[in-house]
Amino acid sequence: MVHNYKHGFSGFAAMLTEDEAKQVAGFPEVISVEPSTTYTTTTTHSWDFLDLSYQTPSDDDLLQKGRYGEDIIIGVVDTGIWPESRSFRDEGYPPVPSRWKGVCQVGEVWGTNNCSRKIIGARFYDAGIDRETLHRNEYLSARDANGHGTHTASTTAGSAVDAASFHGLAAGVARGGAPHARIAVYKSLWLNEDGRSSGSDAMVLAAIDDAIHDGVDVLSLSLGAVGAQSSFAALHAVQKGITVVYSGMNDGPRPQTVGNTAPWVITVAASTIDRSFPTAITLGNKHQILGQSLYYQEKNSPRSSFRSLAFGGLCTAETLNGTDLKGKTALCFPLSDNQRALVPVQQFQNATQNVLDAGGSGLVFAQYTTNLLDVTENCGGIPCVLVDIDTGYKILRYIRTASSPVAKIEPARSVTSKELLAPKVAAFSSRGPAIDYADVIKPDIAAPGASILAAVGDSYMLMSGTSMAAPHVSGIVALLKALHPDWSPAALKSAIVTTASVTDEHGMPILAEGLPRKIADPFDYGGGHINPNRAADPGLIYDINPNDYNQFFRCSIETSISCNATSVPGYLLNLPSVSVPNLRYPVTVPRTVTNVGEVDAVYHVAVESPAGVKIEVEPSVLVFNAANKVHTFQIKLSPMWRLQGDYTFGSLTWYNDHRTMFDKKSR
């Protein structure tokens, strides 16, 4: 026996042989037996970018309305936390809420004094792990050896810290979205010998089960796995009134890669913000071009100078074999490996090591846009810069025409500008449609996740990933929960999804990075890019009785005929989106909206039908007053032709002074 689950559901995790598992599955009291899968891990300016300014607060913004998340408890299921970080100071905090039932579990380099009025609880789950495979720096406690959990916790609820930066880059006030919220830590991922963190289904299920008992308001999980079972535990959390936020995974821009797709959770895509880190490269012909990096110069290191510039091709060990790079800067072009050229993180790391092994003193790496700038944080002491393809070819032409090509690389600068096109869906962000739930649009929402500065150990680092995007949404949920304590998880999700932006502040459609870059659609960002202040006052919400998920849930883990006969298509759930796979015949979908805005309001419908689909809405006008706060309407989707095709998208908007929107798709 590894874990017992009793707060959210009745179950257990155990080490069983296949025959034993089959025997247990045959017991009439057992609903399902599933193998435990492995999970892996998936800020100064981002909150200002979302119009939640800490320095210049407004009475109208959600940060003020939500009282900075005061007394909301956010459970973070991750790699643990570094309690000494300035982001978790508890000066001025009132006592721990009396409703808290959690514990401060002691362990290696972690005592009861490491919990505080900010970090109010800590648990860790080591049952069933192979301790021989753990990294030598790992702790058998809630202490974070990886940094990932500390980063996500400080992003969602870190206290305000002045003058935070990564070696002078991205300098400013670092804080979480709900800086006065409390943090409960559930360490379920462990640092392995290979430097990666992972954990099992059983551990994550145990963490969610304990969080339900402990009394958290929000659960933030920046992790994921193929075929994971934690969404079932998340359903029990949602049925207890806990909003659960998951990262959407980092396997984009390929379609059908989004993870954590259960309809009862909020699945988050990653976006960019209007900050860049330009790095000047001056060629010997005095032509200056810009790349991007996190290259910084140590105080006592020599100033940048011109160095010989050489073309390294793929910069593999084979292509550099016999190449004299001593004291030279190498230009690497890894584009011939088509499978990895799209998001060439491993290629970049390999190229860096190969250039260092060949004696190189600098690296310029030509690539398609990846939005994974943090790979340049540590390049073994040499400057390394990412450039786009056009810039790479300009440098290559210079190398081939100059008799003695040289280049000088300056340290990066931090630039925030409204002239930068943002937000964009990051290239690495996983895309829909969901493989397991085709009749539910995923991801749900996009939030900042590229080059986010937050706490790691005693310092601050920039990280990228949907892991960074999810805690942005968790922090916003905490603010909304403080403002609207009676709203259900479905209502909070609806408010976020229906008020999201599909255009930037210039009115241009939000783009999605990839090959090629394109206008984003719901498979890239769900309802759009999160707009916290609009979410505070959505006008109408699509609420769901959490028990309505049961049929949908049970049929996702059972295969009996009775289950299939009573299965409920996902598009019949009262979600703020509609997805109808294989639309061959007319389908009518009901939706129910609740007015949470002005008591007396009249809403009119506006429809943009998907290509090849006719949309009819009845009624087309909804009249709300004190006696009629809830209305149901019918959406009839009729295909114009019986064709097998692709997904097409449209929108339905109810509008008066407020606008509430949701996307739908057909195939």
MARFIDO-730333 format. One record per residue (C-alpha): residue in three letters; z, x, y. Coordinates in Angstrom, 3 decimals. Example, Ala and Ser with C-alpha at 12.3 -4.5 7.8 and 13.67 -1.06 7.14 Angstrom:
BEGIN
R:ala:7.800:12.300:-4.500
R:ser:7.140:13.670:-1.060
***
This chain:
BEGIN
R:met:0.000:0.000:0.000
R:val:-1.076:1.432:3.363
R:his:-0.543:-1.377:5.898
R:asn:0.865:-4.910:5.904
R:tyr:-0.585:-7.414:8.380
R:lys:1.615:-10.356:9.298
R:his:1.399:-11.199:13.025
R:gly:-2.255:-12.123:13.428
R:phe:-3.065:-12.941:9.823
R:ser:-1.703:-12.469:6.331
R:gly:-3.168:-9.462:4.566
R:phe:-2.759:-5.845:3.575
R:ala:-4.577:-2.535:3.241
R:ala:-4.221:-0.585:0.023
R:met:-5.796:2.282:-1.882
R:leu:-7.662:0.530:-4.709
R:thr:-10.291:1.421:-7.253
R:glu:-13.459:-0.696:-7.296
R:asp:-12.251:-2.554:-10.383
R:glu:-8.884:-3.260:-8.776
R:ala:-10.610:-4.515:-5.617
R:lys:-12.759:-6.892:-7.686
R:gln:-9.662:-8.120:-9.488
R:val:-7.829:-8.830:-6.223
R:ala:-10.922:-10.555:-4.803
R:gly:-10.856:-12.945:-7.756
R:phe:-7.429:-14.330:-6.913
R:pro:-7.758:-17.891:-5.504
R:glu:-5.425:-17.100:-2.587
R:val:-7.639:-14.226:-1.366
R:ile:-10.298:-15.069:1.233
R:ser:-12.011:-11.699:1.341
R:val:-11.724:-8.086:0.202
R:glu:-13.593:-5.574:2.327
R:pro:-13.841:-1.762:2.192
R:ser:-12.271:0.038:5.132
R:thr:-14.922:1.633:7.347
R:thr:-14.526:4.544:9.734
R:tyr:-14.320:4.132:13.500
R:thr:-15.347:6.765:16.028
R:thr:-14.753:7.030:19.765
R:thr:-17.609:5.739:21.631
R:thr:-12.014:6.744:38.537
R:thr:-12.595:8.072:41.830
R:his:-15.654:6.150:42.978
R:ser:-16.536:3.547:40.337
R:trp:-13.974:1.061:41.645
R:asp:-15.240:1.428:45.205
R:phe:-18.736:0.904:43.824
R:leu:-17.470:-2.397:42.394
R:asp:-16.052:-3.369:45.831
R:leu:-12.439:-3.002:44.716
R:ser:-11.346:-0.453:47.310
R:tyr:-7.807:0.899:47.066
R:gln:-7.857:2.672:50.436
R:thr:-9.224:-0.249:52.464
R:pro:-8.177:-3.376:50.567
R:ser:-9.300:-6.810:51.687
R:asp:-7.394:-10.065:51.310
R:asp:-10.520:-11.510:49.720
R:asp:-11.003:-8.942:46.980
R:leu:-9.770:-9.327:43.424
R:leu:-7.560:-6.240:43.615
R:gln:-5.365:-7.958:46.189
R:lys:-5.628:-11.420:44.699
R:gly:-4.735:-10.074:41.273
R:arg:-1.708:-8.175:42.666
R:tyr:-3.103:-4.907:41.293
R:gly:-2.486:-6.243:37.774
R:glu:1.286:-6.368:38.255
R:asp:3.180:-7.160:35.015
R:ile:-0.002:-7.528:32.973
R:ile:0.247:-5.551:29.725
R:ile:-2.899:-3.789:28.508
R:gly:-2.942:-2.538:24.940
R:val:-5.138:0.534:24.449
R:val:-6.269:1.211:20.881
R:asp:-7.579:4.775:20.948
R:thr:-6.626:8.421:20.362
R:gly:-3.223:8.127:22.040
R:ile:-2.112:9.144:25.530
R:trp:-0.827:12.156:27.485
R:pro:2.316:10.712:29.103
R:glu:2.868:13.585:31.563
R:ser:-0.389:12.865:33.404
R:arg:0.054:11.912:37.040
R:ser:-1.954:8.774:36.276
R:phe:1.009:7.350:34.361
R:arg:3.779:7.874:36.876
R:asp:6.122:4.891:37.089
R:glu:7.766:5.435:40.489
R:gly:8.376:2.084:42.156
R:tyr:7.712:0.048:39.035
R:pro:10.101:-2.833:38.300
R:pro:11.763:-3.091:34.880
R:val:9.650:-3.654:31.789
R:pro:8.772:-7.365:31.425
R:ser:11.392:-9.124:29.318
R:arg:8.711:-10.699:27.121
R:trp:7.749:-7.264:25.775
R:lys:8.636:-6.899:22.085
R:gly:7.078:-3.523:21.362
R:val:8.613:-0.191:20.447
R:cys:8.442:3.449:21.494
R:gln:7.772:5.168:18.185
R:val:8.990:8.749:18.163
R:gly:6.954:11.495:16.540
R:glu:5.728:15.028:16.970
R:val:6.229:16.135:20.620
R:trp:6.994:12.538:21.549
R:gly:10.442:11.142:22.220
R:thr:11.738:7.892:23.641
R:asn:11.703:9.494:27.092
R:asn:7.905:9.648:26.919
R:cys:7.816:5.884:27.303
R:ser:8.502:4.579:30.798
R:arg:8.028:1.608:33.035
R:lys:4.316:2.441:33.032
R:ile:3.795:3.373:29.370
R:ile:6.053:0.664:27.997
R:gly:5.280:1.115:24.315
R:ala:3.698:3.519:21.846
R:arg:2.779:3.301:18.185
R:phe:0.719:5.491:15.866
R:tyr:-0.873:4.800:12.487
R:asp:-1.049:7.753:10.127
R:ala:-0.683:5.988:6.776
R:gly:-3.650:6.821:4.589
R:ile:-5.020:9.740:6.625
R:asp:-5.801:13.079:4.998
R:arg:-3.575:15.421:6.996
R:glu:-5.430:18.457:5.695
R:thr:-8.530:17.366:7.621
R:leu:-6.712:16.995:10.945
R:his:-7.336:19.453:13.746
R:arg:-4.612:22.055:14.179
R:asn:-3.948:20.725:17.697
R:glu:-3.433:17.136:16.566
R:tyr:0.017:15.530:16.859
R:leu:1.573:13.129:14.358
R:ser:2.625:10.863:17.191
R:ala:1.133:8.788:19.995
R:arg:0.392:11.995:21.946
R:asp:-3.314:12.431:22.644
R:ala:-4.898:15.668:21.391
R:asn:-8.469:14.526:22.052
R:gly:-8.284:13.274:25.662
R:his:-10.389:10.189:24.998
R:gly:-7.450:7.764:24.881
R:thr:-5.869:9.232:28.008
R:his:-9.209:8.891:29.823
R:thr:-9.674:5.243:28.861
R:ala:-6.042:4.301:29.567
R:ser:-6.127:5.854:33.032
R:thr:-9.469:4.163:33.749
R:thr:-8.149:0.710:32.950
R:ala:-4.618:0.941:34.375
R:gly:-3.885:4.404:35.765
R:ser:-1.655:4.683:38.837
R:ala:-3.299:5.963:41.999
R:val:-3.538:9.771:42.178
R:asp:-4.642:11.484:45.396
R:ala:-6.998:14.458:45.477
R:ala:-8.109:14.225:41.864
R:ser:-11.339:16.021:40.924
R:phe:-13.126:18.019:38.276
R:his:-13.027:21.505:39.815
R:gly:-13.770:19.993:43.216
R:leu:-16.474:17.607:41.972
R:ala:-16.039:13.822:42.294
R:ala:-12.992:14.369:44.499
R:gly:-10.978:11.381:45.648
R:val:-8.280:8.958:44.571
R:ala:-8.345:8.455:40.805
R:arg:-6.905:5.174:39.593
R:gly:-7.334:2.392:37.110
R:gly:-8.817:-1.023:37.753
R:ala:-5.376:-2.625:37.476
R:pro:-3.205:0.246:38.797
R:his:0.079:-1.686:38.546
R:ala:-0.488:-2.986:35.021
R:arg:1.627:-1.709:32.117
R:ile:0.138:0.260:29.226
R:ala:0.912:-0.085:25.524
R:val:-0.509:2.679:23.336
R:tyr:-1.768:2.187:19.774
R:lys:-3.025:5.478:18.379
R:ser:-5.513:4.675:15.608
R:leu:-8.035:7.516:15.941
R:trp:-7.247:11.104:14.929
R:leu:-8.740:14.445:15.955
R:asn:-10.438:16.077:12.973
R:glu:-11.283:19.690:12.201
R:asp:-14.841:19.174:13.476
R:gly:-13.507:18.232:16.922
R:arg:-14.350:14.535:16.572
R:ser:-11.914:11.645:16.422
R:ser:-12.038:8.912:13.832
R:gly:-9.841:6.342:12.144
R:ser:-10.086:3.607:9.564
R:asp:-10.429:-0.150:9.694
R:ala:-6.959:-0.375:8.205
R:met:-5.431:1.531:11.139
R:val:-7.228:-0.518:13.792
R:leu:-6.290:-3.774:12.063
R:ala:-2.650:-2.645:11.999
R:ala:-2.794:-1.787:15.707
R:ile:-4.202:-5.201:16.633
R:asp:-1.655:-6.918:14.397
R:asp:1.221:-5.096:16.101
R:ala:-0.238:-5.717:19.556
R:ile:-0.210:-9.461:18.868
R:his:3.487:-9.223:17.996
R:asp:4.344:-6.933:20.907
R:gly:3.012:-9.276:23.586
R:val:-0.006:-7.580:25.174
R:asp:-2.240:-9.637:27.486
R:val:-5.416:-7.587:27.105
R:leu:-6.658:-5.308:24.331
R:ser:-9.059:-2.481:25.198
R:leu:-10.889:-0.797:22.318
R:ser:-13.356:1.982:23.098
R:leu:-14.384:2.497:19.493
R:gly:-16.774:1.120:16.945
R:ala:-18.327:1.383:13.509
R:val:-21.110:-0.190:11.486
R:gly:-19.833:-3.095:9.409
R:ala:-16.325:-2.924:10.877
R:gln:-13.758:-5.632:10.118
R:ser:-11.608:-5.379:13.258
R:ser:-13.487:-8.272:14.875
R:phe:-11.688:-10.546:12.411
R:ala:-8.321:-9.259:13.597
R:ala:-9.572:-9.627:17.172
R:leu:-10.175:-13.327:16.503
R:his:-6.499:-13.777:15.696
R:ala:-5.630:-11.960:18.931
R:val:-7.941:-14.252:20.897
R:gln:-6.368:-17.290:19.231
R:lys:-3.016:-15.994:20.530
R:gly:-4.425:-15.884:24.082
R:ile:-5.215:-12.146:24.186
R:thr:-8.546:-11.102:25.700
R:val:-10.200:-8.381:23.605
R:val:-12.670:-5.932:25.167
R:tyr:-14.846:-3.591:23.085
R:ser:-17.329:-0.860:23.934
R:gly:-20.909:-1.624:22.904
R:met:-21.635:1.819:21.320
R:asn:-23.798:4.745:22.460
R:asp:-26.946:4.542:20.333
R:gly:-29.360:3.386:23.053
R:pro:-31.911:2.948:24.278
R:arg:-33.065:1.932:20.805
R:pro:-32.882:-1.849:20.250
R:gln:-30.607:-3.506:17.696
R:thr:-27.942:-0.827:18.028
R:val:-25.213:-2.751:19.872
R:gly:-21.898:-2.870:18.010
R:asn:-18.731:-4.964:18.179
R:thr:-20.726:-8.172:18.478
R:ala:-18.294:-10.945:17.501
R:pro:-18.679:-13.901:19.894
R:trp:-14.968:-14.044:20.701
R:val:-14.787:-10.515:22.175
R:ile:-16.277:-9.051:25.349
R:thr:-18.815:-6.355:24.454
R:val:-19.571:-3.908:27.264
R:ala:-22.698:-1.919:28.087
R:ala:-22.601:1.177:30.299
R:ser:-24.196:1.562:33.728
R:thr:-24.614:4.241:36.370
R:ile:-23.063:4.282:39.847
R:asp:-24.342:5.537:43.206
R:arg:-22.978:9.059:42.783
R:ser:-24.880:12.126:41.671
R:phe:-24.208:15.827:41.229
R:pro:-27.267:17.615:42.619
R:thr:-27.617:21.261:41.668
R:ala:-30.017:23.369:43.702
R:ile:-32.385:25.730:41.889
R:thr:-34.176:28.169:44.199
R:leu:-37.257:29.850:42.768
R:gly:-38.544:33.268:43.777
R:asn:-41.304:31.661:45.885
R:lys:-38.512:30.102:48.009
R:his:-39.277:26.665:46.639
R:gln:-36.016:24.749:46.112
R:ile:-35.765:21.954:43.573
R:leu:-32.853:19.850:42.391
R:gly:-31.385:19.263:38.986
R:gln:-28.112:17.664:37.916
R:ser:-25.058:19.355:36.451
R:leu:-21.309:19.733:36.569
R:tyr:-21.620:23.483:37.079
R:tyr:-18.822:24.838:39.213
R:gln:-17.986:28.360:40.291
R:glu:-14.589:29.873:39.676
R:lys:-12.840:31.117:42.813
R:asn:-13.040:34.774:41.830
R:ser:-16.506:34.686:40.283
R:pro:-19.424:36.377:42.089
R:arg:-21.685:34.260:44.282
R:ser:-24.876:32.885:42.827
R:ser:-27.742:35.370:42.835
R:phe:-31.369:35.517:41.754
R:arg:-31.864:36.286:38.072
R:ser:-34.966:36.746:35.980
R:leu:-36.394:33.485:34.685
R:ala:-37.922:33.174:31.194
R:phe:-39.479:30.359:29.183
R:gly:-37.548:29.705:25.981
R:gly:-39.607:26.811:24.592
R:leu:-37.471:24.743:22.248
R:cys:-34.672:27.286:22.611
R:thr:-33.938:27.125:18.901
R:ala:-32.654:30.199:17.104
R:glu:-36.166:30.659:15.669
R:thr:-38.072:30.392:18.956
R:leu:-35.653:32.746:20.697
R:asn:-35.670:35.265:17.855
R:gly:-36.648:38.606:19.330
R:thr:-36.649:37.249:22.913
R:asp:-34.808:39.437:25.402
R:leu:-32.729:37.057:27.535
R:lys:-30.068:39.536:28.592
R:gly:-29.099:38.660:32.170
R:lys:-31.874:36.053:32.379
R:thr:-32.010:32.292:32.965
R:ala:-33.894:30.390:30.249
R:leu:-36.010:27.268:30.715
R:cys:-35.769:25.094:27.605
R:phe:-38.246:22.318:26.705
R:pro:-37.044:20.497:23.548
R:leu:-39.633:17.709:23.769
R:ser:-41.619:18.424:20.631
R:asp:-38.765:17.090:18.479
R:asn:-39.592:13.452:19.152
R:gln:-36.724:12.001:17.161
R:arg:-34.089:13.734:19.259
R:ala:-35.871:14.178:22.574
R:leu:-34.711:10.785:23.827
R:val:-30.992:11.607:23.922
R:pro:-30.931:15.338:23.127
R:val:-27.191:16.000:23.301
R:gln:-27.097:18.044:20.127
R:gln:-30.272:19.902:21.148
R:phe:-28.696:20.799:24.474
R:gln:-25.564:22.122:22.811
R:asn:-27.625:24.109:20.327
R:ala:-29.848:25.485:23.084
R:thr:-26.810:26.553:25.112
R:gln:-25.336:28.443:22.179
R:asn:-28.694:30.042:21.328
R:val:-29.216:31.196:24.928
R:leu:-25.694:32.636:24.992
R:asp:-26.290:34.406:21.666
R:ala:-29.479:35.926:23.113
R:gly:-27.559:37.289:26.115
R:gly:-28.782:34.687:28.601
R:ser:-26.958:34.113:31.879
R:gly:-28.262:30.637:32.721
R:leu:-29.986:27.587:31.291
R:val:-32.341:24.992:32.770
R:phe:-32.879:22.149:30.301
R:ala:-35.827:19.770:30.780
R:gln:-35.230:16.295:29.346
R:tyr:-35.826:12.604:29.640
R:thr:-33.058:10.782:31.510
R:thr:-29.929:10.550:29.374
R:asn:-27.087:9.926:31.883
R:leu:-24.915:12.231:29.761
R:leu:-24.172:14.779:32.439
R:asp:-20.789:15.760:31.027
R:val:-22.513:17.932:28.406
R:thr:-22.860:20.485:31.212
R:glu:-19.092:20.698:31.838
R:asn:-18.623:23.718:29.632
R:cys:-21.569:26.017:28.979
R:gly:-19.713:29.132:27.983
R:gly:-19.364:30.450:31.513
R:ile:-23.057:30.315:32.480
R:pro:-24.704:27.794:34.825
R:cys:-26.605:25.096:32.943
R:val:-28.657:22.421:34.667
R:leu:-30.466:19.294:33.509
R:val:-33.838:18.579:35.105
R:asp:-36.370:15.815:34.507
R:ile:-39.727:16.430:32.894
R:asp:-41.699:16.741:36.129
R:thr:-39.260:19.305:37.494
R:gly:-39.372:21.193:34.220
R:tyr:-43.152:21.497:34.403
R:lys:-42.958:22.697:38.017
R:ile:-40.627:25.495:36.942
R:leu:-42.873:26.297:33.982
R:arg:-45.954:26.572:36.224
R:tyr:-44.031:28.953:38.471
R:ile:-43.007:31.107:35.472
R:arg:-46.622:31.339:34.293
R:thr:-48.058:32.233:37.704
R:ala:-45.402:34.590:39.073
R:ser:-45.513:38.278:38.176
R:ser:-41.708:38.525:38.062
R:pro:-40.255:34.992:38.049
R:val:-36.687:34.659:39.274
R:ala:-34.357:31.784:40.065
R:lys:-30.960:31.186:41.634
R:ile:-28.686:28.328:40.566
R:glu:-26.119:27.047:43.054
R:pro:-22.946:25.166:42.050
R:ala:-23.246:21.386:41.923
R:arg:-22.266:19.112:44.796
R:ser:-20.963:15.529:44.748
R:val:-23.142:13.054:46.614
R:thr:-22.503:9.352:47.053
R:ser:-25.369:7.506:48.693
R:lys:-26.682:3.978:49.048
R:glu:-30.117:5.556:48.714
R:leu:-29.440:6.205:45.031
R:leu:-30.859:3.420:42.877
R:ala:-27.775:1.951:41.206
R:pro:-26.587:0.429:39.054
R:lys:-28.924:1.131:36.153
R:val:-28.191:0.582:32.480
R:ala:-27.488:4.053:31.103
R:ala:-29.958:5.461:28.589
R:phe:-27.291:5.996:25.932
R:ser:-25.949:2.427:26.149
R:ser:-26.663:0.502:22.933
R:arg:-29.028:-2.450:23.183
R:gly:-29.336:-5.852:21.529
R:pro:-30.218:-7.989:19.781
R:ala:-27.237:-7.932:17.465
R:ile:-28.158:-7.454:13.825
R:asp:-25.226:-9.435:12.436
R:tyr:-25.075:-12.272:15.003
R:ala:-28.661:-12.927:16.130
R:asp:-27.666:-16.267:17.675
R:val:-25.210:-14.628:20.081
R:ile:-26.470:-12.497:22.980
R:lys:-24.868:-9.059:23.049
R:pro:-23.783:-7.037:24.960
R:asp:-21.982:-9.493:27.261
R:ile:-21.743:-7.433:30.444
R:ala:-22.439:-3.995:31.913
R:ala:-19.913:-1.858:33.791
R:pro:-19.746:1.740:35.082
R:gly:-19.791:4.226:32.216
R:ala:-21.703:7.325:33.349
R:ser:-19.829:10.354:34.741
R:ile:-16.489:8.598:35.199
R:leu:-13.585:10.738:36.422
R:ala:-10.247:9.998:34.752
R:ala:-7.214:11.740:33.276
R:val:-7.413:14.155:30.348
R:gly:-4.200:16.008:29.602
R:asp:-2.730:17.265:32.862
R:ser:-6.090:17.369:34.634
R:tyr:-9.145:15.174:35.243
R:met:-12.547:15.213:33.613
R:leu:-15.853:13.408:33.845
R:met:-16.884:11.504:30.729
R:ser:-19.769:9.183:29.902
R:gly:-20.162:6.419:27.354
R:thr:-19.598:2.743:26.753
R:ser:-16.066:3.989:25.992
R:met:-15.742:4.497:29.738
R:ala:-17.342:1.129:30.568
R:ala:-15.027:-0.992:28.396
R:pro:-11.779:-0.028:30.218
R:his:-13.435:-0.962:33.521
R:val:-13.805:-4.487:32.163
R:ser:-10.287:-4.431:30.682
R:gly:-8.871:-3.570:34.092
R:ile:-10.826:-6.378:35.733
R:val:-9.664:-8.822:33.049
R:ala:-6.082:-7.798:33.849
R:leu:-6.626:-8.625:37.531
R:leu:-8.220:-11.962:36.649
R:lys:-5.359:-12.712:34.243
R:ala:-2.825:-12.063:37.001
R:leu:-4.777:-14.355:39.343
R:his:-5.440:-17.065:36.745
R:pro:-2.634:-16.810:34.150
R:asp:-3.581:-20.116:32.526
R:trp:-7.206:-19.139:31.793
R:ser:-8.113:-18.602:28.151
R:pro:-9.941:-15.501:26.882
R:ala:-13.152:-17.576:26.757
R:ala:-12.656:-18.713:30.353
R:leu:-12.089:-15.142:31.540
R:lys:-15.184:-13.998:29.673
R:ser:-17.226:-16.849:31.122
R:ala:-16.135:-16.023:34.674
R:ile:-17.237:-12.408:34.195
R:val:-20.568:-13.172:32.510
R:thr:-21.729:-16.049:34.724
R:thr:-21.058:-14.266:38.018
R:ala:-22.656:-10.949:37.057
R:ser:-25.410:-9.428:39.200
R:val:-28.962:-8.996:37.952
R:thr:-30.054:-7.262:41.174
R:asp:-28.620:-4.323:43.107
R:glu:-27.338:-4.485:46.671
R:his:-30.904:-4.081:47.948
R:gly:-32.025:-7.138:46.010
R:met:-34.054:-5.096:43.527
R:pro:-33.863:-5.934:39.813
R:ile:-31.452:-3.734:37.878
R:leu:-33.312:-1.203:35.746
R:ala:-32.583:0.073:32.264
R:glu:-33.084:3.765:31.520
R:gly:-35.189:4.547:28.483
R:leu:-38.712:5.351:27.381
R:pro:-40.093:3.880:29.486
R:arg:-37.635:2.820:32.169
R:lys:-37.893:-0.957:32.569
R:ile:-36.356:-3.966:34.265
R:ala:-33.154:-4.732:32.381
R:asp:-32.858:-7.864:30.283
R:pro:-29.902:-9.533:28.490
R:phe:-30.237:-7.195:25.510
R:asp:-29.518:-4.335:27.924
R:tyr:-26.708:-5.829:30.011
R:gly:-25.869:-9.350:28.823
R:gly:-25.220:-11.518:31.854
R:gly:-25.796:-8.562:34.177
R:his:-23.674:-6.013:36.003
R:ile:-20.048:-6.974:36.520
R:asn:-19.092:-8.384:39.936
R:pro:-15.270:-8.577:40.027
R:asn:-14.856:-10.434:43.303
R:arg:-17.300:-13.148:42.321
R:ala:-15.629:-13.463:38.918
R:ala:-12.396:-14.420:40.694
R:asp:-14.027:-17.663:41.846
R:pro:-16.785:-18.617:39.375
R:gly:-16.946:-22.324:40.256
R:leu:-17.654:-23.464:36.690
R:ile:-16.524:-21.939:33.404
R:tyr:-17.576:-22.371:29.777
R:asp:-14.286:-22.651:27.909
R:ile:-13.819:-22.569:24.133
R:asn:-10.971:-23.800:21.996
R:pro:-10.307:-20.632:19.962
R:asn:-10.056:-22.709:16.798
R:asp:-13.767:-23.530:17.230
R:tyr:-14.538:-19.986:16.118
R:asn:-13.061:-20.605:12.665
R:gln:-16.142:-22.012:10.951
R:phe:-18.291:-19.302:12.461
R:phe:-15.760:-16.655:11.464
R:arg:-15.212:-17.850:7.916
R:cys:-18.926:-17.976:7.180
R:ser:-19.292:-14.399:8.306
R:ile:-16.961:-13.184:5.553
R:glu:-17.491:-15.810:2.851
R:thr:-20.628:-16.466:0.850
R:ser:-19.675:-19.673:-0.974
R:ile:-21.996:-22.683:-0.948
R:ser:-19.406:-24.856:0.783
R:cys:-19.154:-22.321:3.589
R:asn:-22.916:-22.116:4.037
R:ala:-23.176:-25.902:4.021
R:thr:-20.729:-26.188:6.912
R:ser:-21.756:-23.094:8.849
R:val:-22.054:-23.428:12.594
R:pro:-24.899:-21.603:14.367
R:gly:-23.606:-19.334:17.089
R:tyr:-25.671:-21.113:19.715
R:leu:-23.518:-24.238:19.256
R:leu:-20.426:-22.378:20.445
R:asn:-19.703:-23.102:24.104
R:leu:-20.668:-19.580:25.175
R:pro:-22.033:-18.712:28.636
R:ser:-25.357:-17.896:26.960
R:val:-27.786:-19.484:24.525
R:ser:-29.689:-17.620:21.829
R:val:-31.928:-19.462:19.380
R:pro:-33.575:-17.206:16.804
R:asn:-36.795:-18.423:15.156
R:leu:-37.422:-21.279:17.574
R:arg:-40.154:-23.136:15.661
R:tyr:-39.103:-26.719:16.469
R:pro:-37.307:-28.363:19.422
R:val:-33.587:-27.601:19.469
R:thr:-30.968:-29.351:21.601
R:val:-27.916:-27.295:22.541
R:pro:-24.814:-28.825:24.175
R:arg:-22.712:-27.038:26.750
R:thr:-19.507:-28.106:28.475
R:val:-18.430:-26.816:31.884
R:thr:-15.052:-27.062:33.567
R:asn:-14.765:-27.064:37.335
R:val:-12.231:-24.456:38.505
R:gly:-13.489:-24.401:42.099
R:glu:-13.433:-27.037:44.824
R:val:-12.134:-30.328:43.467
R:asp:-15.000:-32.414:44.871
R:ala:-18.242:-30.648:44.083
R:val:-21.806:-31.504:43.182
R:tyr:-23.853:-29.057:41.142
R:his:-27.637:-29.145:40.708
R:val:-29.517:-27.376:37.941
R:ala:-32.242:-24.767:38.384
R:val:-34.147:-23.575:35.341
R:glu:-36.388:-20.591:34.718
R:ser:-37.871:-21.252:31.293
R:pro:-38.593:-18.376:28.907
R:ala:-42.274:-17.696:28.408
R:gly:-43.666:-20.073:25.783
R:val:-40.647:-22.402:25.886
R:lys:-40.122:-25.683:27.725
R:ile:-36.569:-26.327:28.953
R:glu:-35.145:-29.753:29.789
R:val:-31.554:-30.281:31.001
R:glu:-29.848:-33.653:30.955
R:pro:-28.169:-34.553:33.236
R:ser:-29.605:-32.373:35.981
R:val:-26.763:-33.148:38.415
R:leu:-23.031:-32.787:37.717
R:val:-20.517:-34.537:39.973
R:phe:-16.928:-33.281:39.852
R:asn:-13.798:-34.812:41.375
R:ala:-10.076:-35.021:40.635
R:ala:-10.687:-37.442:37.769
R:asn:-13.744:-35.668:36.325
R:lys:-13.218:-31.929:35.989
R:val:-15.210:-31.478:32.771
R:his:-18.844:-32.379:32.078
R:thr:-21.134:-31.872:29.100
R:phe:-24.879:-31.404:29.426
R:gln:-27.689:-31.000:26.919
R:ile:-30.297:-28.235:26.908
R:lys:-33.477:-29.032:24.999
R:leu:-35.577:-25.991:24.106
R:ser:-39.089:-26.803:22.902
R:pro:-41.568:-24.120:21.798
R:met:-45.039:-24.626:23.247
R:trp:-46.626:-23.130:20.149
R:arg:-45.426:-22.513:16.624
R:leu:-45.839:-18.779:16.685
R:gln:-43.993:-15.815:15.361
R:gly:-43.329:-13.598:18.313
R:asp:-40.720:-11.665:20.182
R:tyr:-37.719:-12.539:22.300
R:thr:-38.310:-14.073:25.709
R:phe:-35.707:-14.740:28.371
R:gly:-34.924:-17.322:30.994
R:ser:-31.969:-18.569:32.985
R:leu:-30.142:-21.766:33.822
R:thr:-28.189:-21.957:37.062
R:trp:-25.812:-24.621:38.290
R:tyr:-25.483:-24.301:42.028
R:asn:-23.819:-25.690:45.104
R:asp:-21.830:-23.266:47.266
R:his:-21.082:-21.325:44.078
R:arg:-23.595:-20.187:41.498
R:thr:-22.918:-19.959:37.800
R:met:-25.636:-18.612:35.548
R:phe:-26.258:-17.887:31.920
R:asp:-29.173:-16.408:30.036
R:lys:-30.913:-17.752:27.011
R:lys:-33.486:-16.399:24.651
R:ser:-35.915:-17.749:22.113
R:arg:-38.092:-16.239:19.459
***
